[in-house]
Amino acid sequence: MAVYRLDTCGEMCPIPIVRTKVKLKELKPGDMLIVTSDHSCTSQSLAETVQKMGYRVEVMGVSHGIWEVIIEKV
């Protein structure tokens, strides 16, 4: 299992979702991708999108105005 990070701070939808989908194609089952965002709506949209694609997802607020979307490829 490997853990990868993707920083999308400062980016507006749909760019973070597009970048996340591209990165997820590179991952193997069991790998995790942590996407950092500074937009709550982006974090929620991203979580909903990848969950519908069949990934395990958790959204965490890590500090003032910063969220991490933790995605596990199954």
N, CA, C and O atoms as CSV, one atom per row, in Angstrom:
chain,resi,resn,atom,element,x,y,z
A,1,MET,N,N,0.835,-1.178,0.000
A,1,MET,CA,C,0.000,0.000,0.000
A,1,MET,C,C,0.880,1.242,0.000
A,1,MET,O,O,1.834,1.341,0.772
A,2,ALA,N,N,0.559,2.165,-0.852
A,2,ALA,CA,C,1.291,3.428,-0.926
A,2,ALA,C,C,0.316,4.577,-0.664
A,2,ALA,O,O,-0.884,4.458,-0.911
A,3,VAL,N,N,0.851,5.681,-0.163
A,3,VAL,CA,C,0.041,6.862,0.102
A,3,VAL,C,C,0.573,8.001,-0.766
A,3,VAL,O,O,1.768,8.294,-0.764
A,4,TYR,N,N,-0.321,8.628,-1.496
A,4,TYR,CA,C,0.034,9.736,-2.379
A,4,TYR,C,C,-0.715,10.985,-1.927
A,4,TYR,O,O,-1.768,10.889,-1.297
A,5,ARG,N,N,-0.173,12.148,-2.249
A,5,ARG,CA,C,-0.808,13.424,-1.901
A,5,ARG,C,C,-1.001,14.260,-3.161
A,5,ARG,O,O,-0.197,14.227,-4.093
A,6,LEU,N,N,-2.098,15.006,-3.151
A,6,LEU,CA,C,-2.409,15.912,-4.249
A,6,LEU,C,C,-2.901,17.219,-3.629
A,6,LEU,O,O,-3.921,17.234,-2.939
A,7,ASP,N,N,-2.186,18.309,-3.872
A,7,ASP,CA,C,-2.542,19.617,-3.328
A,7,ASP,C,C,-3.336,20.390,-4.369
A,7,ASP,O,O,-2.820,20.724,-5.435
A,8,THR,N,N,-4.601,20.673,-4.050
A,8,THR,CA,C,-5.439,21.422,-4.976
A,8,THR,C,C,-5.839,22.780,-4.387
A,8,THR,O,O,-6.802,23.398,-4.844
A,9,CYS,N,N,-5.109,23.235,-3.387
A,9,CYS,CA,C,-5.423,24.529,-2.772
A,9,CYS,C,C,-5.322,25.640,-3.816
A,9,CYS,O,O,-4.379,25.686,-4.606
A,10,GLY,N,N,-6.300,26.519,-3.804
A,10,GLY,CA,C,-6.338,27.620,-4.757
A,10,GLY,C,C,-7.005,27.280,-6.064
A,10,GLY,O,O,-7.197,28.162,-6.901
A,11,GLU,N,N,-7.367,26.020,-6.268
A,11,GLU,CA,C,-8.010,25.598,-7.514
A,11,GLU,C,C,-9.512,25.487,-7.316
A,11,GLU,O,O,-9.982,25.045,-6.267
A,12,MET,N,N,-10.255,25.889,-8.324
A,12,MET,CA,C,-11.714,25.832,-8.272
A,12,MET,C,C,-12.214,24.664,-9.120
A,12,MET,O,O,-11.533,24.210,-10.040
A,13,CYS,N,N,-13.412,24.189,-8.795
A,13,CYS,CA,C,-14.028,23.101,-9.554
A,13,CYS,C,C,-14.175,23.528,-11.018
A,13,CYS,O,O,-14.469,24.690,-11.299
A,14,PRO,N,N,-13.975,22.614,-11.925
A,14,PRO,CA,C,-13.817,21.178,-11.755
A,14,PRO,C,C,-12.353,20.710,-11.739
A,14,PRO,O,O,-12.103,19.505,-11.772
A,15,ILE,N,N,-11.392,21.624,-11.691
A,15,ILE,CA,C,-9.978,21.257,-11.799
A,15,ILE,C,C,-9.555,20.215,-10.746
A,15,ILE,O,O,-8.913,19.233,-11.118
A,16,PRO,N,N,-9.879,20.379,-9.460
A,16,PRO,CA,C,-9.465,19.365,-8.479
A,16,PRO,C,C,-10.049,17.979,-8.771
A,16,PRO,O,O,-9.386,16.965,-8.552
A,17,ILE,N,N,-11.281,17.939,-9.262
A,17,ILE,CA,C,-11.900,16.645,-9.570
A,17,ILE,C,C,-11.209,16.003,-10.756
A,17,ILE,O,O,-10.935,14.803,-10.740
A,18,VAL,N,N,-10.926,16.776,-11.769
A,18,VAL,CA,C,-10.234,16.250,-12.958
A,18,VAL,C,C,-8.840,15.732,-12.570
A,18,VAL,O,O,-8.461,14.627,-12.959
A,19,ARG,N,N,-8.086,16.519,-11.814
A,19,ARG,CA,C,-6.743,16.113,-11.406
A,19,ARG,C,C,-6.788,14.851,-10.533
A,19,ARG,O,O,-5.917,13.988,-10.641
A,20,THR,N,N,-7.803,14.748,-9.672
A,20,THR,CA,C,-7.948,13.576,-8.811
A,20,THR,C,C,-8.246,12.333,-9.644
A,20,THR,O,O,-7.654,11.280,-9.409
A,21,LYS,N,N,-9.146,12.438,-10.603
A,21,LYS,CA,C,-9.477,11.290,-11.454
A,21,LYS,C,C,-8.254,10.797,-12.209
A,21,LYS,O,O,-8.045,9.590,-12.334
A,22,VAL,N,N,-7.445,11.717,-12.713
A,22,VAL,CA,C,-6.223,11.337,-13.437
A,22,VAL,C,C,-5.272,10.597,-12.497
A,22,VAL,O,O,-4.719,9.561,-12.863
A,23,LYS,N,N,-5.083,11.122,-11.297
A,23,LYS,CA,C,-4.165,10.500,-10.336
A,23,LYS,C,C,-4.668,9.125,-9.902
A,23,LYS,O,O,-3.874,8.196,-9.754
A,24,LEU,N,N,-5.981,8.986,-9.696
A,24,LEU,CA,C,-6.534,7.711,-9.256
A,24,LEU,C,C,-6.288,6.596,-10.266
A,24,LEU,O,O,-6.162,5.433,-9.880
A,25,LYS,N,N,-6.217,6.929,-11.550
A,25,LYS,CA,C,-5.947,5.920,-12.578
A,25,LYS,C,C,-4.567,5.296,-12.402
A,25,LYS,O,O,-4.342,4.161,-12.822
A,26,GLU,N,N,-3.632,6.038,-11.778
A,26,GLU,CA,C,-2.264,5.555,-11.580
A,26,GLU,C,C,-2.130,4.646,-10.362
A,26,GLU,O,O,-1.144,3.919,-10.243
A,27,LEU,N,N,-3.111,4.678,-9.454
A,27,LEU,CA,C,-3.012,3.943,-8.204
A,27,LEU,C,C,-3.395,2.482,-8.361
A,27,LEU,O,O,-4.137,2.105,-9.268
A,28,LYS,N,N,-2.868,1.671,-7.455
A,28,LYS,CA,C,-3.206,0.257,-7.395
A,28,LYS,C,C,-4.213,0.041,-6.268
A,28,LYS,O,O,-4.288,0.863,-5.355
A,29,PRO,N,N,-4.995,-1.049,-6.309
A,29,PRO,CA,C,-5.925,-1.322,-5.210
A,29,PRO,C,C,-5.180,-1.337,-3.867
A,29,PRO,O,O,-4.103,-1.921,-3.744
A,30,GLY,N,N,-5.776,-0.687,-2.874
A,30,GLY,CA,C,-5.160,-0.582,-1.557
A,30,GLY,C,C,-4.402,0.712,-1.350
A,30,GLY,O,O,-4.156,1.110,-0.212
A,31,ASP,N,N,-4.024,1.383,-2.446
A,31,ASP,CA,C,-3.328,2.668,-2.342
A,31,ASP,C,C,-4.295,3.742,-1.860
A,31,ASP,O,O,-5.510,3.638,-2.032
A,32,MET,N,N,-3.723,4.768,-1.254
A,32,MET,CA,C,-4.531,5.886,-0.771
A,32,MET,C,C,-4.051,7.184,-1.402
A,32,MET,O,O,-2.862,7.375,-1.657
A,33,LEU,N,N,-5.008,8.066,-1.646
A,33,LEU,CA,C,-4.721,9.397,-2.166
A,33,LEU,C,C,-5.328,10.410,-1.208
A,33,LEU,O,O,-6.520,10.351,-0.907
A,34,ILE,N,N,-4.511,11.337,-0.731
A,34,ILE,CA,C,-4.986,12.399,0.149
A,34,ILE,C,C,-4.969,13.693,-0.651
A,34,ILE,O,O,-3.911,14.180,-1.050
A,35,VAL,N,N,-6.153,14.238,-0.876
A,35,VAL,CA,C,-6.303,15.466,-1.655
A,35,VAL,C,C,-6.554,16.613,-0.674
A,35,VAL,O,O,-7.499,16.565,0.114
A,36,THR,N,N,-5.712,17.634,-0.725
A,36,THR,CA,C,-5.852,18.805,0.135
A,36,THR,C,C,-6.538,19.914,-0.647
A,36,THR,O,O,-6.188,20.200,-1.792
A,37,SER,N,N,-7.535,20.540,0.005
A,37,SER,CA,C,-8.284,21.612,-0.653
A,37,SER,C,C,-8.555,22.733,0.343
A,37,SER,O,O,-8.639,22.502,1.549
A,38,ASP,N,N,-8.688,23.945,-0.175
A,38,ASP,CA,C,-9.053,25.070,0.682
A,38,ASP,C,C,-10.460,25.579,0.357
A,38,ASP,O,O,-10.811,26.712,0.687
A,39,HIS,N,N,-11.254,24.738,-0.288
A,39,HIS,CA,C,-12.644,25.073,-0.603
A,39,HIS,C,C,-13.540,23.947,-0.099
A,39,HIS,O,O,-13.428,22.809,-0.555
A,40,SER,N,N,-14.428,24.263,0.842
A,40,SER,CA,C,-15.298,23.225,1.401
A,40,SER,C,C,-16.206,22.613,0.336
A,40,SER,O,O,-16.451,21.406,0.351
A,41,CYS,N,N,-16.708,23.437,-0.588
A,41,CYS,CA,C,-17.593,22.899,-1.628
A,41,CYS,C,C,-16.834,21.966,-2.566
A,41,CYS,O,O,-17.394,20.976,-3.036
A,42,THR,N,N,-15.574,22.268,-2.841
A,42,THR,CA,C,-14.753,21.384,-3.666
A,42,THR,C,C,-14.549,20.055,-2.961
A,42,THR,O,O,-14.647,18.999,-3.586
A,43,SER,N,N,-14.265,20.096,-1.669
A,43,SER,CA,C,-14.054,18.866,-0.904
A,43,SER,C,C,-15.291,17.984,-0.942
A,43,SER,O,O,-15.190,16.775,-1.146
A,44,GLN,N,N,-16.463,18.588,-0.746
A,44,GLN,CA,C,-17.707,17.817,-0.763
A,44,GLN,C,C,-18.003,17.259,-2.151
A,44,GLN,O,O,-18.384,16.096,-2.280
A,45,SER,N,N,-17.834,18.065,-3.176
A,45,SER,CA,C,-18.086,17.611,-4.547
A,45,SER,C,C,-17.140,16.479,-4.921
A,45,SER,O,O,-17.546,15.493,-5.536
A,46,LEU,N,N,-15.883,16.631,-4.545
A,46,LEU,CA,C,-14.883,15.602,-4.837
A,46,LEU,C,C,-15.235,14.308,-4.125
A,46,LEU,O,O,-15.189,13.236,-4.728
A,47,ALA,N,N,-15.588,14.396,-2.845
A,47,ALA,CA,C,-15.938,13.199,-2.076
A,47,ALA,C,C,-17.135,12.482,-2.691
A,47,ALA,O,O,-17.123,11.260,-2.835
A,48,GLU,N,N,-18.159,13.234,-3.051
A,48,GLU,CA,C,-19.350,12.625,-3.654
A,48,GLU,C,C,-19.022,11.970,-4.988
A,48,GLU,O,O,-19.506,10.876,-5.281
A,49,THR,N,N,-18.206,12.629,-5.794
A,49,THR,CA,C,-17.857,12.100,-7.117
A,49,THR,C,C,-17.102,10.782,-7.011
A,49,THR,O,O,-17.467,9.806,-7.667
A,50,VAL,N,N,-16.054,10.742,-6.193
A,50,VAL,CA,C,-15.253,9.517,-6.126
A,50,VAL,C,C,-15.977,8.400,-5.386
A,50,VAL,O,O,-15.738,7.221,-5.651
A,51,GLN,N,N,-16.865,8.765,-4.457
A,51,GLN,CA,C,-17.659,7.740,-3.783
A,51,GLN,C,C,-18.580,7.049,-4.789
A,51,GLN,O,O,-18.743,5.829,-4.749
A,52,LYS,N,N,-19.176,7.821,-5.681
A,52,LYS,CA,C,-20.040,7.253,-6.725
A,52,LYS,C,C,-19.246,6.362,-7.673
A,52,LYS,O,O,-19.803,5.467,-8.309
A,53,MET,N,N,-17.927,6.614,-7.765
A,53,MET,CA,C,-17.059,5.800,-8.625
A,53,MET,C,C,-16.633,4.502,-7.930
A,53,MET,O,O,-15.977,3.659,-8.542
A,54,GLY,N,N,-17.006,4.338,-6.646
A,54,GLY,CA,C,-16.724,3.100,-5.942
A,54,GLY,C,C,-15.529,3.133,-4.998
A,54,GLY,O,O,-15.097,2.089,-4.512
A,55,TYR,N,N,-14.999,4.307,-4.738
A,55,TYR,CA,C,-13.862,4.433,-3.821
A,55,TYR,C,C,-14.354,4.668,-2.401
A,55,TYR,O,O,-15.455,5.179,-2.193
A,56,ARG,N,N,-13.532,4.293,-1.426
A,56,ARG,CA,C,-13.811,4.636,-0.033
A,56,ARG,C,C,-13.307,6.047,0.201
A,56,ARG,O,O,-12.199,6.393,-0.209
A,57,VAL,N,N,-14.123,6.869,0.865
A,57,VAL,CA,C,-13.796,8.286,1.010
A,57,VAL,C,C,-14.074,8.762,2.430
A,57,VAL,O,O,-15.049,8.357,3.063
A,58,GLU,N,N,-13.188,9.634,2.915
A,58,GLU,CA,C,-13.394,10.308,4.191
A,58,GLU,C,C,-12.933,11.753,4.028
A,58,GLU,O,O,-11.875,12.007,3.451
A,59,VAL,N,N,-13.723,12.704,4.535
A,59,VAL,CA,C,-13.365,14.119,4.474
A,59,VAL,C,C,-13.065,14.589,5.891
A,59,VAL,O,O,-13.853,14.382,6.813
A,60,MET,N,N,-11.903,15.228,6.043
A,60,MET,CA,C,-11.496,15.730,7.346
A,60,MET,C,C,-11.114,17.197,7.238
A,60,MET,O,O,-10.389,17.588,6.323
A,61,GLY,N,N,-11.601,18.012,8.174
A,61,GLY,CA,C,-11.135,19.384,8.281
A,61,GLY,C,C,-9.876,19.362,9.134
A,61,GLY,O,O,-9.937,19.011,10.312
A,62,VAL,N,N,-8.741,19.729,8.562
A,62,VAL,CA,C,-7.475,19.595,9.289
A,62,VAL,C,C,-7.022,20.888,9.947
A,62,VAL,O,O,-6.288,20.845,10.934
A,63,SER,N,N,-7.431,22.015,9.434
A,63,SER,CA,C,-7.139,23.291,10.076
A,63,SER,C,C,-8.091,24.328,9.517
A,63,SER,O,O,-8.958,24.001,8.706
A,64,HIS,N,N,-7.949,25.525,9.921
A,64,HIS,CA,C,-8.868,26.590,9.518
A,64,HIS,C,C,-8.920,26.737,7.997
A,64,HIS,O,O,-7.999,27.268,7.377
A,65,GLY,N,N,-10.013,26.257,7.413
A,65,GLY,CA,C,-10.217,26.427,5.982
A,65,GLY,C,C,-9.483,25.451,5.088
A,65,GLY,O,O,-9.449,25.639,3.872
A,66,ILE,N,N,-8.892,24.406,5.664
A,66,ILE,CA,C,-8.192,23.389,4.869
A,66,ILE,C,C,-8.847,22.033,5.141
A,66,ILE,O,O,-9.067,21.656,6.292
A,67,TRP,N,N,-9.152,21.313,4.068
A,67,TRP,CA,C,-9.753,19.989,4.178
A,67,TRP,C,C,-8.880,18.969,3.475
A,67,TRP,O,O,-8.177,19.278,2.513
A,68,GLU,N,N,-8.941,17.739,3.981
A,68,GLU,CA,C,-8.295,16.614,3.312
A,68,GLU,C,C,-9.378,15.597,2.947
A,68,GLU,O,O,-10.204,15.209,3.773
A,69,VAL,N,N,-9.341,15.188,1.697
A,69,VAL,CA,C,-10.223,14.137,1.219
A,69,VAL,C,C,-9.340,12.896,1.072
A,69,VAL,O,O,-8.441,12.846,0.231
A,70,ILE,N,N,-9.619,11.906,1.906
A,70,ILE,CA,C,-8.804,10.683,1.924
A,70,ILE,C,C,-9.536,9.629,1.128
A,70,ILE,O,O,-10.652,9.237,1.470
A,71,ILE,N,N,-8.898,9.171,0.058
A,71,ILE,CA,C,-9.521,8.246,-0.885
A,71,ILE,C,C,-8.725,6.950,-0.900
A,71,ILE,O,O,-7.503,6.962,-1.047
A,72,GLU,N,N,-9.425,5.834,-0.746
A,72,GLU,CA,C,-8.766,4.528,-0.842
A,72,GLU,C,C,-9.250,3.826,-2.102
A,72,GLU,O,O,-10.452,3.671,-2.319
A,73,LYS,N,N,-8.313,3.408,-2.918
A,73,LYS,CA,C,-8.670,2.682,-4.143
A,73,LYS,C,C,-8.931,1.230,-3.763
A,73,LYS,O,O,-8.097,0.578,-3.135
A,74,VAL,N,N,-10.080,0.744,-4.148
A,74,VAL,CA,C,-10.460,-0.647,-3.807
A,74,VAL,C,C,-10.408,-1.516,-5.031
A,74,VAL,O,O,-10.691,-2.711,-4.951
